[in-house]
Amino acid sequence: VVLAIPLWLSPFIGWFLFVSAFARRAPLAFAFMPIFILPMIEKIVFGSELLARLFFVRTFSMPIFGIDSEGVERMFELGEFEQDELLTLLGAIDLGKFLGSPSLWAGIAVCAAFTAGAIYLRRYRDES
């Protein structure tokens, strides 16, 4: 689980590396503003919520657990487990589903692209 979290959040890590190489001033503003502004613009212009869902899924749910976050909430609401049954997160880990998830590998590819861009910017930036 400890290694799964950085792998799952790797697109954000790559984005922050890229922005730190790109922005000369206010890198935190450059890093976080697109994450908040782009979903708002998309909602206003197109009326869809694709970017907001993508950011939400990446930050608040992980496919390492066999049940998605909505399934866990539903399980507690409906009382589908008995009082004697021990419910642990280790019992819900599905490593095969996590490693076979296309969104994990797409996120790693996005992180690699942002990291390559950061390396290129840092190497060839003219400071004069």
Salt bridges, closest charged atoms under 4 A:
GLU49 OE2 - LYS43 NZ 3.24
GLU127 OE2 - ARG125 NE 3.36
